[in-house]
Amino acid sequence: MEIEGTYPLDPEKVYFSMDELTLETEEGPKTLRMGSWLNYDPVRIHRMIIKEKILQVDTLEVLNPLISKLRRADPEYYKRFMGLKLVIDYPGFSTGVIARIPFENDPVGFYKWWRKGKHEDKVHLSTGYQIMLFQKVASMDPKMILKKDLELLK
């Protein structure tokens, strides 16, 4: 439900779910409550908060629900954003575990699971994290690491 009037973005304001906000869309300016923006364009709202840092929101009322909406709205974006904070099914754990735990505590096992077990699609590792992982594995178990990953370290 659109709201009458315009409510331009105020970078000083902390937005709650019932606060109105007007943003430019393909159809022209659109005014919605913040809670409705989370459904209408969750990725855009997330980028405004996290990357551009031009939108401040209440964590409980806006940010937490936004994160769960992102998972469903754009799983690929969600995975890239979460990186090693993503909860994964990992051998040896009865329930899901945050990817950072095996990444840091069992780099060789994580490498085996992630790269050789063909789970690259489950956890997004930035180039920096890939290099860290490959360096650890190369020093701990040099026979384990694939040629293509050693090339990245040169």
BAPA-663248 format. One line per 3 residues: number of its first residue (from 0); their letters; for each residue x, y, z of N, C-alpha, C. Coordinates in Angstrom, 2 decimals, decimal comma. Each point is the difference from the previous one (the first is absolute). Layout:
# BAPA-663248
NUM	A	X:Y:Z:X:Y:Z:X:Y:Z  ...
This chain:
# BAPA-663248
0	MEI	0,84:-1,19:0,00:-0,84:1,19:0,00:0,88:1,24:0,00  -0,14:0,81:-1,05:0,81:1,22:-0,08:-0,60:1,09:0,86  0,88:0,87:0,45:-0,36:1,07:0,93:0,06:1,32:-0,76
3	EGT	-0,91:0,90:0,30:0,02:1,33:-0,64:1,14:0,84:0,56  0,57:0,85:-0,82:1,07:0,89:0,45:1,37:-0,61:-0,26  1,03:0,83:0,16:1,35:-0,53:-0,20:0,79:0,12:1,29
6	YPL	0,81:-0,99:0,22:0,83:-0,08:1,20:1,42:-0,34:-0,43  0,77:1,04:-0,39:1,36:-0,27:-0,47:0,87:-0,62:1,10  1,01:-0,74:-0,42:0,91:-0,66:0,92:0,70:1,03:0,89
9	DPE	-0,04:-0,26:1,30:0,69:0,85:0,97:1,13:-0,84:0,60  1,27:0,27:-0,40:1,12:-0,83:0,45:0,23:0,08:1,52  -0,56:1,02:0,66:0,17:0,14:1,46:-1,03:-0,80:0,78
12	KVY	-1,08:-0,37:-0,65:-1,13:-0,66:0,67:0,23:-1,52:0,09  -0,44:-0,59:1,11:-0,02:-1,45:0,13:-1,43:-0,44:-0,34  -0,13:-0,81:-1,04:-1,32:-0,40:-0,48:-0,51:-1,24:0,71
15	FSM	-1,29:0,04:0,35:-0,70:-1,15:0,57:-0,97:-0,51:-1,07  -0,61:-1,15:0,23:-0,81:-0,63:-1,05:-1,21:0,85:-0,44  -0,54:0,84:0,87:-1,18:0,80:-0,37:0,36:1,35:-0,63
18	DEL	1,29:0,35:-0,04:0,42:1,29:-0,58:-0,11:-0,03:-1,51  -0,47:1,15:-0,56:-0,15:0,10:-1,45:1,30:0,43:-0,64  0,23:-0,49:-1,23:1,19:0,34:-0,76:-0,36:0,03:-1,48
21	TLE	0,44:1,05:-0,70:-0,22:0,11:-1,44:1,32:-0,28:-0,71  -0,04:-0,95:-0,92:1,18:-0,32:-0,81:-0,38:0,01:-1,47  0,98:0,28:-0,84:-0,21:-0,01:-1,45:-0,03:-1,46:-0,46
24	TEE	-1,00:-0,35:-0,81:-0,09:-1,35:-0,55:-0,14:0,13:-1,52  -0,06:-1,13:-0,69:-0,17:0,03:-1,46:-1,32:0,67:-0,38  -1,00:-0,09:0,86:-1,31:0,63:-0,27:-0,06:1,43:0,51
27	GPK	1,11:0,54:0,49:0,01:1,35:0,57:0,10:-0,07:1,51  -0,16:1,15:0,69:0,12:-0,01:1,45:-1,08:-0,87:0,65  0,38:-0,75:1,03:-0,95:-0,88:0,68:0,19:0,21:1,50
30	TLR	-1,12:0,18:0,71:0,05:0,17:1,45:-0,64:-1,20:0,66  0,79:-0,65:0,87:-0,48:-1,17:0,73:0,49:0,10:1,44  -0,65:-0,75:0,89:0,54:-0,14:1,34:1,25:-0,85:-0,09
33	MGS	0,95:0,21:0,91:1,26:-0,75:-0,03:-0,27:-1,50:-0,02  -0,95:-0,47:0,81:-0,34:-1,42:0,02:-0,43:-0,52:-1,36  -0,67:0,84:-0,79:-0,43:-0,40:-1,35:1,17:0,00:-0,97
36	WLN	0,94:0,94:0,19:1,20:0,02:-0,86:0,77:-1,31:0,11  -0,01:-0,61:1,20:0,72:-1,26:0,20:-0,53:-1,10:-0,92  -1,30:0,03:-0,26:-0,60:-0,98:-0,92:0,17:0,44:-1,45
39	YDP	-0,13:1,30:-0,25:0,01:0,53:-1,36:1,38:-0,12:-0,64  1,06:0,36:0,72:1,35:-0,01:-0,57:1,05:-0,23:1,10  0,05:-1,23:0,56:0,89:-0,26:1,13:1,49:0,21:-0,31
42	VRI	0,44:-0,37:-1,20:1,42:0,13:-0,34:0,40:1,48:-0,04  -0,84:0,83:-0,60:0,30:1,44:-0,07:0,09:0,61:1,40  -0,95:-0,33:0,86:-0,01:0,54:1,36:1,25:-0,48:0,74
45	HRM	0,36:-1,26:-0,16:1,19:-0,54:0,66:1,26:0,73:-0,47  0,10:0,23:-1,30:1,17:0,73:-0,53:0,07:1,42:0,56  -1,15:0,64:0,13:-0,04:1,37:0,54:0,49:0,03:1,45
48	IIK	-0,27:-1,07:0,74:0,40:-0,07:1,41:1,47:-0,41:0,12  0,38:-1,10:-0,65:1,30:-0,62:0,21:1,10:0,59:-0,88  -0,24:0,12:-1,30:1,06:0,45:-0,90:0,09:1,51:-0,09
51	EKI	-1,14:0,64:-0,30:0,01:1,45:-0,21:-0,02:0,77:1,32  -0,48:-0,66:1,06:-0,09:0,60:1,34:-0,75:1,34:0,00  -1,10:0,05:-0,81:-0,79:1,23:-0,06:-1,34:-0,16:0,71
54	LQV	-0,27:-1,21:0,46:-1,28:-0,27:0,66:0,28:-0,66:1,34  -0,52:0,63:1,08:0,13:-0,57:1,34:-1,34:-0,59:0,40  0,03:-1,22:0,52:-1,24:-0,66:0,38:0,13:-0,62:1,38
57	DTL	-1,14:-0,23:0,61:-0,04:-0,70:1,28:0,32:-1,48:-0,25  0,93:-0,54:0,77:0,45:-1,38:-0,21:-1,13:-1,00:0,18  -0,73:0,09:1,10:-1,05:-0,99:0,27:-1,18:0,11:-0,95
60	EVL	-0,44:1,23:-0,26:-1,22:0,19:-0,80:0,24:-0,09:-1,50  1,20:0,35:-0,46:0,23:0,07:-1,45:1,13:-0,92:-0,47  1,17:0,09:0,60:1,15:-0,74:-0,52:-0,15:-1,51:0,13
63	NPL	-0,41:-0,49:1,16:-0,15:-1,46:0,17:-1,03:-0,59:-0,97  -1,20:0,59:-0,12:-0,95:-0,54:-0,98:0,54:0,10:-1,43  0,75:1,07:-0,30:0,56:0,17:-1,33:0,94:-1,15:-0,36
66	ISK	0,86:-0,39:0,93:0,95:-1,08:-0,25:-0,74:-1,29:-0,35  -1,08:-0,30:0,72:-0,73:-1,23:-0,30:-0,73:0,11:-1,34  -0,46:1,19:-0,37:-0,65:0,19:-1,31:1,01:-0,15:-1,13
69	LRR	1,23:0,47:0,23:1,05:-0,11:-1,03:0,27:-1,46:-0,36  0,01:-0,85:1,02:0,29:-1,42:-0,22:-0,96:-0,58:-1,03  -1,27:0,39:0,09:-1,00:-0,52:-0,93:-0,04:0,80:-1,31
72	ADP	0,15:1,31:0,07:-0,15:0,86:-1,18:1,16:-0,16:-0,98  1,22:-0,11:0,52:1,18:-0,09:-0,87:1,07:-0,84:0,70  -0,14:-1,35:-0,08:0,92:-0,89:0,71:1,47:0,24:-0,35
75	EYY	0,28:0,34:-1,25:1,39:0,22:-0,44:0,59:1,24:0,68  -0,76:1,10:0,01:0,45:1,23:0,67:0,21:-0,28:1,50  -0,95:-0,72:0,58:0,06:-0,35:1,43:1,28:-0,78:0,31
78	KRF	0,31:-0,99:-0,84:1,19:-0,83:0,20:1,28:0,84:-0,09  0,07:0,89:-1,00:1,19:0,85:-0,16:0,16:0,91:1,21  -1,11:0,58:0,45:0,03:0,92:1,14:0,40:-0,72:1,29
81	MGL	-0,55:-1,19:0,23:0,26:-0,73:1,23:1,40:-0,60:0,04  0,50:-0,50:-1,12:1,34:-0,59:-0,05:0,19:-1,07:1,07  1,02:0,17:0,85:0,31:-1,00:1,03:-0,94:0,06:1,21
84	KLV	-0,95:0,95:0,00:-0,99:0,05:1,09:-1,19:-0,91:-0,29  -0,01:-0,59:-1,18:-1,09:-0,88:-0,41:0,00:-1,29:0,83  -1,17:-0,47:0,35:-0,11:-1,28:0,72:-0,05:-1,11:-1,05
87	IDY	0,87:-1,01:0,17:0,09:-1,09:-0,98:-0,14:-1,35:0,69  -0,35:-1,01:-0,80:0,05:-1,39:0,47:1,41:-0,48:-0,29  0,74:-0,32:1,06:1,40:-0,38:-0,16:0,24:-1,32:0,72
90	PGF	0,73:-0,91:-0,62:0,23:-1,31:0,62:0,57:0,12:1,42  -0,51:-0,80:0,92:0,50:0,00:1,36:-0,82:0,88:0,94  -0,92:0,79:-0,55:-0,88:0,84:0,82:-1,42:-0,50:-0,16
93	STG	-0,69:-0,22:1,13:-1,36:-0,55:-0,09:-1,00:1,04:-0,49  0,31:1,28:0,26:-0,89:1,06:-0,51:0,84:0,93:-0,86  -0,65:0,98:-0,61:0,72:0,96:-0,82:1,07:0,72:0,80
96	VIA	1,07:0,39:-0,68:1,11:0,69:0,65:0,37:1,22:-0,86  0,43:1,06:0,66:0,45:1,19:-0,73:1,26:-0,38:-0,77  0,03:0,28:-1,29:1,10:-0,43:-0,88:1,38:0,42:0,51
99	RIP	0,07:1,13:0,71:1,28:0,50:0,50:0,67:-1,01:0,95  -0,79:-0,79:0,74:0,56:-0,92:0,99:0,87:-1,08:-0,67  -0,54:-0,79:-0,95:0,91:-0,97:-0,65:1,07:0,69:-0,86
102	FEN	-0,32:1,15:-0,58:0,97:0,75:-0,81:1,25:0,30:0,83  -0,22:0,46:1,24:1,13:0,37:0,86:0,61:-1,18:0,75  -0,84:-0,93:0,48:0,49:-1,09:0,86:0,43:-1,25:-0,75
105	DPV	-0,48:-0,17:-1,22:0,32:-1,20:-0,78:0,14:0,38:-1,47  1,02:0,84:-0,32:0,12:0,50:-1,37:0,10:-1,11:-1,06  0,73:-1,07:0,31:0,15:-1,08:-0,97:-1,34:-0,70:-0,22
108	GFY	-0,70:-0,30:1,09:-1,32:-0,62:-0,10:-0,99:0,90:-0,72  0,04:1,30:0,31:-0,89:0,95:-0,67:0,31:0,04:-1,48  1,28:0,04:-0,35:0,41:0,02:-1,41:-0,53:-1,23:-0,72
111	KWW	0,17:-1,17:0,64:-0,48:-1,26:-0,59:-1,51:0,09:-0,24  -0,73:0,48:1,00:-1,46:0,10:-0,10:-0,39:1,02:-1,05  0,63:1,19:0,04:-0,41:1,13:-0,84:0,41:-0,20:-1,45
114	RKG	1,28:-0,27:-0,23:0,51:-0,07:-1,37:-0,15:-1,40:-0,59  0,53:-1,01:0,70:-0,01:-1,36:-0,56:-1,38:-0,65:0,15  -0,75:0,40:1,01:-1,34:-0,54:0,19:-1,03:0,74:-0,82
117	KHE	0,47:0,93:-0,81:-0,87:0,77:-0,91:-1,09:0,77:0,75  0,40:0,71:1,07:-0,95:0,81:0,74:0,28:1,50:-0,15  0,70:0,37:-1,06:0,29:1,43:-0,21:-1,28:0,83:-0,09
120	DKV	-1,08:-0,64:-0,46:-1,27:0,71:-0,13:-0,67:0,24:1,35  0,46:-0,70:1,05:-0,64:0,13:1,31:0,54:1,20:0,81  1,31:0,30:-0,18:0,63:1,10:0,75:0,79:0,85:-0,99
123	HLS	-0,27:1,30:-0,01:0,77:0,91:-0,85:1,25:0,45:0,76  1,17:-0,28:-0,58:1,26:0,48:0,57:0,56:1,08:-0,91  0,25:1,17:0,56:0,63:1,06:-0,77:1,39:-0,47:-0,41
126	TGY	0,62:0,68:-0,96:1,35:-0,38:-0,44:0,96:0,00:1,18  -0,12:0,99:0,89:0,87:0,07:1,18:-0,12:-1,23:0,88  -1,23:-0,44:0,26:-0,21:-1,19:0,82:0,46:-1,27:-0,72
129	QIM	-0,17:-0,04:-1,33:0,49:-1,16:-0,75:1,52:-0,10:0,15  0,69:1,12:-0,16:1,46:0,01:0,11:0,43:-0,44:1,40  -0,67:0,52:1,05:0,32:-0,42:1,37:-0,15:-1,51:0,15
132	LFQ	-1,12:-0,53:-0,51:-0,27:-1,44:0,10:1,05:-0,80:-0,76  0,30:0,41:-1,23:0,96:-0,74:-0,83:1,39:0,03:0,64  0,38:1,14:0,59:1,32:0,09:0,66:0,07:-0,96:1,18
135	KVA	-1,07:-0,02:0,82:-0,01:-0,90:1,17:0,09:-1,46:-0,45  -0,82:-0,36:-1,00:-0,03:-1,38:-0,47:1,34:-0,37:-0,62  0,59:0,90:-0,79:1,29:-0,27:-0,65:1,09:-0,25:1,04
138	SMD	-0,07:0,71:1,13:1,04:-0,19:1,03:-0,29:-1,23:0,88  -1,26:-0,33:0,21:-0,36:-1,11:0,89:-0,01:-1,35:-0,71  -0,48:-0,02:-1,25:-0,15:-1,26:-0,75:0,19:0,30:-1,49
141	PKM	1,27:0,22:-0,42:0,28:0,44:-1,37:-0,55:-0,94:-1,09  -0,11:-1,30:0,29:-0,50:-0,94:-1,02:-1,51:0,18:-0,22  -0,67:0,60:0,96:-1,45:0,14:-0,06:-0,43:1,08:-1,01
144	ILK	0,80:1,05:-0,13:-0,46:1,18:-0,75:0,06:-0,23:-1,52  -1,02:0,47:-0,69:-0,09:-0,16:-1,45:0,95:0,98:-0,70  0,47:-0,42:-1,19:0,93:0,84:-0,78:-0,55:1,40:-0,25
147	KDL	-1,29:0,05:-0,39:-0,60:1,31:-0,34:0,00:0,94:1,21  -0,08:-0,57:1,22:0,01:0,83:1,20:1,43:0,44:0,34  0,98:-0,85:-0,28:1,40:0,39:0,21:0,37:1,14:-0,95
150	ELL	-0,55:-0,04:-1,21:0,27:1,06:-0,99:-0,41:1,37:0,55  -1,12:0,04:0,69:-0,50:1,26:0,57:0,97:0,56:1,03  0,76:-0,85:0,65:0,93:0,45:1,04:1,30:0,56:-0,58
153	K	0,28:-0,28:-1,28:1,27:0,46:-0,59:-0,02:1,46:-0,34
